[in-house]
Amino acid sequence: MGVLIFTAASTAFVAKVRHNRVMLWGGGAPGGGAQGNPGGGGGGGGGQFVVSRRALAPGTSYTVAVGQAVAGATTSNGVAGADSTFNATDVVAKGGIGGVLNTVNSTSNNGGTGSTTGGVGDTVIAGSNGGTGSAGASAGGGGEGSGLNASGSPTAGANGGVTTGGTGSTDGGAGGDGGTTGGTGGVGAAGTAPGGGGGGGRAGSTTDRASGGGAAGQAQVDWLPPCGMLLLGVG
């Protein structure tokens, strides 16, 4: 089986055989910033994971677009993660949902909520949820990117928790931890590719803090060579 992995923003893929499997990881979303003093922003959600069997025309070029990393912010909600696509709209994995900005003292805000909305493919797995932090103490962790589990089945990534990013359940990237340090607070950690959401920012007594950025997505195309090629070297 041939396997190609794509991480660039845009790549021309030339099909070699008719029967292909396309897998897409959407980009993770940043967490929410923190201005509550003290307060914690919500963690960013992980990107969707989509699998689709595609009948392609050998020798034809198709565009593979991979959602790139998105920076966190101090004074706003986390924006949505970037989408990954195959042939524009044939297969689509949406980026994660951003965490919510914190502006009220001694509170923490919600993380981004995973959804299958907008995903296109045979199997669409929702992005994981970003975590909600502990009020006035820490920010929410980012959600893990969804992907294949150890058995090769599409599976949702682990949700972000109080402070800690989701990790460990799939081949998606880990979510970033939320900011935790006392006093002046801490910046959220960025998610890990493919598709990990960023942790929320945690403001301390006077200083606003930024969230962690959402990680880039990924694309993978698998195919089987023609039957004649399988026989080469046999006998």
C-alpha positions as CSV (number, residue, x, y, z in Angstrom):
1,M,0.0,0.0,0.0
2,G,1.2,3.5,-0.8
3,V,0.9,6.2,1.8
4,L,1.4,9.9,1.4
5,I,1.1,12.4,4.4
6,F,0.5,16.1,3.8
7,T,1.2,18.9,6.1
8,A,1.6,21.9,3.8
9,A,-1.1,24.5,3.3
10,S,-1.7,23.4,-0.3
11,T,-0.3,20.5,-2.3
12,A,-1.1,19.1,-5.8
13,F,-1.7,15.3,-5.5
14,V,-1.6,13.2,-8.7
15,A,-3.7,10.1,-8.4
16,K,-1.8,6.9,-9.2
17,V,-4.7,4.4,-9.0
18,R,-8.5,4.6,-8.9
19,H,-9.2,3.4,-5.4
20,N,-8.0,5.6,-2.6
21,R,-8.6,6.3,1.1
22,V,-8.4,9.9,2.2
23,M,-8.0,10.8,5.8
24,L,-8.2,14.4,7.0
25,W,-7.5,16.0,10.4
26,G,-8.9,19.5,10.9
27,G,-6.8,22.1,12.7
28,G,-7.2,22.6,16.5
29,A,-8.7,25.8,17.9
30,P,-7.0,28.2,20.3
31,G,-8.3,28.6,23.8
32,G,-9.9,31.7,25.1
33,G,-7.8,34.5,26.6
34,A,-8.1,35.7,30.2
35,Q,-8.8,39.2,31.6
36,G,-10.7,38.3,34.7
37,N,-7.8,38.9,37.1
38,P,-8.1,36.2,38.4
39,G,-9.8,34.1,35.8
40,G,-9.3,31.4,33.2
41,G,-10.3,31.1,29.6
42,G,-11.8,27.9,28.1
43,G,-9.7,25.4,26.2
44,G,-9.9,25.2,22.5
45,G,-11.5,22.2,20.8
46,G,-9.7,19.6,18.8
47,G,-10.2,19.3,15.0
48,Q,-12.6,16.9,13.3
49,F,-11.3,13.6,11.8
50,V,-12.8,12.4,8.4
51,V,-12.3,9.2,6.4
52,S,-13.5,8.8,2.9
53,R,-13.0,6.2,0.2
54,R,-12.5,8.0,-3.2
55,A,-12.6,6.8,-6.7
56,L,-10.1,9.0,-8.5
57,A,-8.9,9.3,-12.1
58,P,-5.3,8.1,-12.4
59,G,-3.0,10.8,-13.6
60,T,-5.4,13.6,-12.5
61,S,-4.2,16.3,-10.1
62,Y,-6.2,17.0,-6.9
63,T,-5.6,19.7,-4.4
64,V,-4.9,18.7,-0.8
65,A,-5.2,21.7,1.7
66,V,-4.2,21.3,5.3
67,G,-5.4,23.7,8.0
68,Q,-2.4,25.5,9.5
69,A,-1.8,26.5,13.1
70,V,-3.8,29.4,14.5
71,A,-2.4,31.7,17.2
72,G,-4.0,32.3,20.6
73,A,-5.3,35.6,21.8
74,T,-5.4,37.7,25.0
75,T,-8.5,39.8,24.4
76,S,-10.9,37.6,22.5
77,N,-12.5,34.2,22.2
78,G,-10.4,31.6,20.5
79,V,-11.2,31.6,16.7
80,A,-12.1,28.4,15.0
81,G,-9.3,26.1,13.9
82,A,-8.5,25.9,10.2
83,D,-10.2,23.3,7.9
84,S,-8.5,20.6,5.9
85,T,-9.9,19.6,2.5
86,F,-9.4,17.2,-0.4
87,N,-10.4,18.5,-3.9
88,A,-11.9,21.6,-2.3
89,T,-15.3,20.2,-1.1
90,D,-15.1,16.5,-1.8
91,V,-13.7,15.7,1.7
92,V,-13.7,18.2,4.5
93,A,-12.5,18.1,8.1
94,K,-13.5,21.3,10.0
95,G,-11.3,22.9,12.5
96,G,-12.1,22.8,16.2
97,I,-14.2,25.4,18.1
98,G,-12.4,28.1,20.0
99,G,-12.5,28.5,23.8
100,V,-14.4,31.4,25.4
101,L,-12.6,34.5,26.6
102,N,-12.8,35.1,30.4
103,T,-13.6,38.7,31.6
104,V,-15.2,38.2,35.0
105,N,-13.1,37.9,38.1
106,S,-12.8,34.5,39.9
107,T,-14.5,32.6,37.1
108,S,-13.5,30.3,34.2
109,N,-15.2,30.0,30.9
110,N,-16.3,27.2,28.7
111,G,-14.1,25.3,26.2
112,G,-15.0,24.8,22.6
113,T,-17.6,22.1,22.0
114,G,-16.9,19.4,19.4
115,S,-19.3,18.9,16.5
116,T,-19.6,16.9,13.2
117,T,-21.3,20.0,11.6
118,G,-19.7,20.8,8.2
119,G,-17.6,17.7,7.9
120,V,-17.8,15.8,4.6
121,G,-16.8,12.2,4.1
122,D,-17.9,8.6,4.7
123,T,-17.1,8.8,8.4
124,V,-17.0,12.2,10.3
125,I,-15.8,12.2,13.9
126,A,-16.5,15.3,15.9
127,G,-13.6,17.3,17.3
128,S,-13.1,16.9,21.1
129,N,-14.2,19.5,23.7
130,G,-11.9,22.0,25.3
131,G,-12.0,22.0,29.1
132,T,-13.4,24.4,31.6
133,G,-10.9,25.5,34.2
134,S,-11.3,25.8,37.9
135,A,-12.9,29.2,38.8
136,G,-10.2,31.7,39.6
137,A,-7.5,29.1,39.8
138,S,-6.7,27.7,36.4
139,A,-7.7,27.7,32.7
140,G,-9.2,24.9,30.7
141,G,-7.0,22.5,28.7
142,G,-7.4,22.0,25.0
143,G,-9.1,19.1,23.4
144,E,-7.1,16.3,21.6
145,G,-7.4,15.9,17.9
146,S,-9.5,13.0,16.8
147,G,-8.1,10.2,14.7
148,L,-7.5,6.4,14.5
149,N,-7.3,4.4,17.7
150,A,-4.9,1.5,18.3
151,S,-7.3,-0.8,16.4
152,G,-7.4,1.4,13.4
153,S,-11.0,2.6,14.0
154,P,-11.9,6.3,13.8
155,T,-12.3,7.6,17.3
156,A,-13.0,11.0,19.0
157,G,-10.0,12.6,20.8
158,A,-10.0,13.0,24.5
159,N,-11.7,16.1,25.9
160,G,-9.7,18.7,27.7
161,G,-10.0,18.8,31.5
162,V,-9.5,21.3,34.3
163,T,-6.0,22.6,33.4
164,T,-4.8,19.5,31.5
165,G,-5.1,19.0,27.8
166,G,-6.7,15.9,26.4
167,T,-4.3,13.1,25.3
168,G,-3.7,9.4,24.9
169,S,-6.8,8.0,23.1
170,T,-6.0,8.4,19.4
171,D,-3.3,9.3,16.9
172,G,-4.6,12.9,17.0
173,G,-2.4,15.6,18.6
174,A,-2.6,16.3,22.3
175,G,-4.4,19.3,23.6
176,G,-2.4,22.1,25.3
177,D,-2.5,22.6,29.0
178,G,-4.3,25.6,30.4
179,G,-2.4,28.4,32.1
180,T,-1.9,27.6,35.8
181,T,0.8,29.6,37.5
182,G,-0.2,31.8,40.5
183,G,0.4,35.4,41.0
184,T,0.5,37.0,37.6
185,G,-1.1,34.0,35.9
186,G,0.1,31.9,32.9
187,V,-0.2,31.7,29.1
188,G,-2.0,28.6,27.8
189,A,0.1,26.0,26.0
190,A,-0.3,25.4,22.3
191,G,-1.9,22.1,21.0
192,T,0.1,19.5,19.2
193,A,-0.4,18.5,15.6
194,P,-2.4,17.0,14.2
195,G,-5.5,18.8,15.4
196,G,-4.8,19.5,19.1
197,G,-6.6,22.5,20.7
198,G,-4.8,25.2,22.7
199,G,-5.2,25.7,26.4
200,G,-6.9,28.7,27.8
201,G,-5.1,31.6,29.3
202,R,-5.1,32.2,33.1
203,A,-4.9,35.7,34.4
204,G,-3.6,36.3,37.9
205,S,-4.0,39.4,40.0
206,T,-3.4,42.2,37.4
207,T,-2.0,40.9,34.1
208,D,-4.1,39.6,31.2
209,R,-2.9,36.3,29.6
210,A,-3.1,34.8,26.2
211,S,-4.4,31.4,25.3
212,G,-2.4,28.7,23.6
213,G,-2.7,28.3,19.8
214,G,-4.5,25.6,17.9
215,A,-2.3,23.1,16.1
216,A,-2.2,22.4,12.4
217,G,-4.2,19.5,10.9
218,Q,-2.9,16.8,8.5
219,A,-4.0,14.8,5.5
220,Q,-3.2,11.3,4.4
221,V,-3.9,9.4,1.2
222,D,-3.5,5.6,0.9
223,W,-3.8,3.5,-2.1
224,L,-3.3,-0.1,-3.4
225,P,-1.1,-0.5,-6.5
226,P,-2.6,-2.2,-9.6
227,C,-2.8,-6.0,-9.4
228,G,0.0,-6.5,-12.0
229,M,2.4,-4.6,-9.8
230,L,1.7,-6.9,-6.8
231,L,2.9,-9.8,-8.9
232,L,6.3,-8.3,-9.8
233,G,9.1,-10.3,-8.2
234,V,6.9,-13.3,-7.4
235,G,7.9,-16.8,-8.6
